[in-house]
Amino acid sequence: MTQKPAADTASLTQGFLWMGGAVLSFLIMAIAVRELSDTMNTFEILTLRSIVGLAITFAFVMRFGWHEIRTERLKLHLVRNVFHFGGQFGWFLGISMLPLATVFTLEFTIPVWAAMLAVIVLRERLHHARIIAIICGFGGVLIIMKPGAEVVDLASLIVVGAAFGYAVSYITTKPLVVTDSPLAILFYMNLMQLPFGLVPAIFTWVQPTTNDVLWIVLVGVTALTAHYCVTRAFQVADTLTVIPLDYLRMPLAAVIGYVFYQESFELTLFAGAIVIIAGNYYNIRYEAKLIKSAAK
């Protein structure tokens, strides 16, 4: 029986740990948003998230130097952050209105939207695996939302719209990472999105209490750590290996929702999730094969 090289084993372990950190960050952020949404509106939560995130990224800028955030692509940063803010708004709002498991499952349609946008915006090829992922994505959403059985839930549509906003932000991030540092992307994300949330939040501002402080800090910190952990996981390990761990967010969210918030869930939710995940995973496997073939 052949053993894997130690370096490969170490990379695999690191990849799982980083992806585990991302899953934990997303779950904690969802809980914090749910707790804050009892007294605050979504715009205020987003504003507080940006303030915490900006303070953290500013500290890193002071540590590593202002050259780290130099950019000649402010317009692209602005486009990215308009759509990212829209996605975050829909996700936060969905968390306050829907069971956590439903929100996380509908969020898994992000790769579906990203695949479509990559073909339209980046002129990438529409191969059969992407078509399968798109069909499975929309099929899974239909299973979850059950159109025709009852009036389609507006909150579910909001979360699907949030997934589209996230997908646009991912597509616009692709050219940004070529010229700008990750710190610059995070810094301008919080700097630009702060007024987006603050202006509407002023009219319904609720003074945070001492009990809110922990949740506010957690929202801001996990918003940064989630994306950092995902990036690090993909850097040190194969995407195909670590991505299944990310899909654990859905059942874990279901358990948290059931235990802490008495949220019920239906079998159709898990059926829809399986269809969406299967399409995404098949597409990822096929993309990986294309990359390996191109490398050879």
C-alpha positions in Angstrom: 0.0 0.0 0.0 1.5 3.3 -1.1 1.7 6.2 1.3 1.1 9.8 0.4 4.0 12.1 0.6 4.3 14.0 3.9 4.0 17.4 2.1 0.7 16.3 0.5 -0.7 15.1 3.8 0.3 18.3 5.5 -1.3 20.4 2.7 -4.5 18.3 2.9 -4.7 18.8 6.7 -4.1 22.6 6.3 -6.8 22.7 3.6 -9.4 21.0 5.8 -8.5 23.2 8.8 -8.8 26.4 6.7 -12.1 25.3 5.2 -13.3 24.3 8.7 -12.5 27.8 9.8 -14.5 29.2 7.0 -17.5 27.0 7.8 -17.3 28.0 11.5 -17.0 31.7 10.5 -20.1 31.6 8.3 -22.1 29.8 11.0 -21.1 32.2 13.8 -21.8 35.2 11.5 -25.3 33.8 10.8 -26.0 33.4 14.6 -24.7 36.9 15.3 -26.9 38.4 12.6 -29.9 36.5 13.9 -29.3 37.8 17.4 -28.8 41.4 16.3 -31.8 41.3 14.0 -34.2 41.1 17.0 -33.6 44.8 17.7 -31.7 46.2 14.7 -32.6 46.5 11.0 -30.3 45.1 8.4 -28.8 48.4 7.3 -27.6 49.1 10.9 -26.1 45.6 11.2 -24.2 46.1 7.9 -23.0 49.5 9.1 -21.6 48.0 12.3 -20.0 45.2 10.3 -18.2 47.7 8.1 -17.0 49.7 11.1 -15.5 46.7 12.7 -14.0 45.4 9.5 -12.6 48.8 8.6 -10.9 49.2 12.0 -9.3 45.7 11.6 -8.1 46.3 8.0 -6.9 49.8 8.9 -4.7 48.3 11.7 -3.1 46.0 9.1 -2.6 48.9 6.7 -0.7 50.8 9.5 1.3 47.7 10.2 2.3 46.8 6.6 2.2 50.3 4.9 -0.1 52.3 2.7 1.4 50.9 -0.4 -0.5 47.7 0.3 -3.8 49.4 -0.6 -2.7 51.4 -3.6 -5.0 50.9 -6.6 -5.8 52.3 -10.0 -9.1 50.4 -10.2 -11.4 52.3 -7.9 -14.3 52.0 -10.4 -14.1 48.3 -10.4 -13.9 48.2 -6.6 -17.0 50.4 -6.6 -18.9 48.0 -8.9 -17.8 45.0 -6.9 -18.9 46.6 -3.6 -22.3 47.7 -4.9 -23.1 44.1 -5.7 -21.4 42.6 -2.7 -23.4 45.0 -0.4 -26.6 43.9 -2.2 -25.7 40.3 -1.7 -24.8 40.8 2.0 -28.0 42.8 2.6 -30.1 40.0 1.1 -28.2 37.4 3.1 -28.6 39.2 6.4 -32.2 40.0 5.7 -32.9 36.3 4.8 -31.3 35.2 8.0 -33.8 37.3 10.0 -36.8 35.9 8.0 -36.0 32.2 7.1 -34.6 29.1 8.8 -30.8 29.2 8.7 -30.6 25.9 6.7 -32.8 27.4 4.0 -30.6 30.5 3.7 -27.4 28.4 3.4 -28.9 26.1 0.9 -30.1 28.9 -1.4 -26.7 30.5 -1.1 -25.2 27.4 -2.8 -26.6 28.8 -6.1 -23.8 31.3 -6.1 -21.6 29.0 -8.4 -24.6 28.7 -10.7 -24.9 32.4 -11.2 -21.1 32.8 -11.4 -20.9 30.1 -14.2 -23.5 32.0 -16.2 -21.8 35.4 -15.6 -18.4 34.0 -16.5 -19.8 33.0 -19.9 -21.6 36.3 -20.5 -19.1 38.8 -19.0 -15.7 37.0 -19.2 -16.5 35.2 -22.4 -15.6 31.9 -20.9 -16.7 28.7 -22.6 -20.1 27.2 -21.8 -19.3 23.5 -21.6 -21.6 20.6 -20.7 -20.6 20.6 -17.0 -21.6 24.2 -16.5 -24.9 23.5 -18.2 -25.5 20.6 -15.8 -24.6 22.8 -12.8 -27.0 25.5 -14.0 -29.9 23.1 -14.6 -29.3 21.4 -11.2 -29.0 24.8 -9.5 -32.4 26.0 -10.7 -33.9 22.6 -10.3 -32.8 22.5 -6.7 -34.2 26.0 -6.0 -37.6 24.9 -7.5 -37.6 21.8 -5.2 -37.0 24.0 -2.2 -39.4 26.8 -3.1 -42.1 24.5 -4.4 -43.8 27.0 -6.9 -47.4 26.2 -7.5 -47.9 24.5 -4.2 -48.2 27.9 -2.5 -47.3 31.5 -3.1 -43.5 31.7 -3.6 -41.9 33.0 -0.5 -40.5 36.6 -1.0 -37.8 35.9 1.6 -36.5 33.0 -0.5 -36.4 35.2 -3.6 -34.4 37.8 -1.7 -31.8 35.2 -0.7 -31.6 33.9 -4.4 -31.1 37.6 -5.4 -28.4 37.8 -2.7 -26.6 34.8 -4.3 -26.7 36.6 -7.6 -25.1 39.7 -6.0 -22.4 37.6 -4.4 -21.7 35.9 -7.8 -21.2 39.3 -9.5 -18.8 40.4 -6.7 -16.8 37.1 -7.2 -16.6 37.7 -11.0 -15.4 41.3 -10.5 -12.9 40.1 -7.9 -11.2 37.9 -10.5 -9.5 40.8 -12.4 -8.9 42.7 -9.2 -6.7 40.1 -7.6 -4.3 40.3 -10.5 -3.4 43.9 -9.7 -4.5 44.6 -6.1 -3.6 42.9 -2.8 -6.2 41.0 -0.7 -5.8 43.6 2.0 -6.7 46.4 -0.6 -9.8 44.5 -1.6 -10.9 44.0 2.0 -10.0 47.6 2.9 -12.0 49.2 0.1 -14.9 46.7 0.7 -15.4 48.1 4.2 -14.6 51.7 3.3 -17.1 51.9 0.4 -19.8 49.8 2.0 -19.9 51.9 5.2 -21.8 54.8 3.7 -24.1 52.4 1.8 -25.4 51.1 5.1 -25.0 54.2 7.2 -27.2 56.6 5.2 -30.4 54.5 5.4 -29.5 53.2 8.9 -29.5 56.7 10.4 -33.3 57.1 10.1 -34.0 54.0 12.1 -30.9 53.8 14.3 -31.1 51.8 17.5 -28.5 52.4 20.2 -26.6 49.1 20.7 -26.7 47.7 24.2 -23.9 46.1 26.1 -25.3 42.7 25.2 -25.0 43.6 21.5 -21.3 44.3 21.6 -20.1 40.7 21.4 -22.4 40.0 18.4 -21.3 43.2 16.6 -17.7 42.2 17.0 -18.4 38.7 15.8 -20.2 39.9 12.7 -17.3 42.2 11.7 -14.6 39.7 12.5 -16.2 36.6 10.9 -17.0 38.6 7.7 -13.3 38.9 7.3 -12.1 35.5 8.5 -14.7 33.6 6.4 -13.3 34.9 3.1 -9.7 34.7 4.3 -10.1 31.1 5.3 -11.7 30.1 2.0 -8.9 31.7 0.1 -6.2 30.0 2.2 -7.9 26.6 1.9 -7.9 26.9 -1.9 -4.2 28.0 -1.9 -2.9 25.0 0.1 -5.1 22.2 -1.0 -7.0 21.0 -4.1 -10.4 22.6 -4.5 -12.1 19.2 -5.1 -10.8 17.9 -1.8 -11.8 20.7 0.5 -15.1 22.0 -1.1 -17.2 19.1 0.2 -16.4 20.4 3.8 -18.0 23.7 2.8 -21.3 22.0 2.1 -21.5 20.9 5.7 -22.7 24.4 6.5 -26.2 23.4 5.5 -26.8 20.4 7.8 -24.9 22.2 10.6 -27.1 25.3 10.1 -30.2 23.0 10.3 -29.0 21.5 13.6 -28.2 25.0 15.0 -31.6 26.3 13.9 -33.5 23.4 15.4 -31.6 23.4 18.7 -31.4 27.2 19.4 -34.3 28.6 17.4 -36.8 25.7 17.2 -36.7 25.9 13.4 -38.3 23.1 11.5 -37.1 21.8 8.2 -38.6 19.7 5.4 -37.2 16.8 3.4 -37.6 18.9 0.3 -34.9 21.2 1.6 -32.4 18.4 1.8 -33.5 17.1 -1.6 -33.0 20.5 -3.2 -29.6 20.9 -1.5 -28.4 17.5 -2.8 -29.4 18.5 -6.4 -27.6 21.9 -6.2 -24.5 20.4 -4.6 -24.3 17.5 -7.0 -24.4 19.9 -10.0 -21.8 22.2 -8.5 -19.5 19.4 -7.6 -19.6 17.8 -11.0 -18.8 21.2 -12.6 -15.8 21.6 -10.2 -14.5 18.2 -11.1 -14.7 18.9 -14.8 -13.1 22.3 -14.4 -10.2 20.7 -12.5 -9.7 18.2 -15.3 -9.6 21.0 -17.9 -7.0 22.9 -15.8 -4.8 19.7 -15.5 -5.1 19.0 -19.2 -4.1 22.6 -20.0 -1.1 22.3 -17.6 0.1 19.2 -19.4 
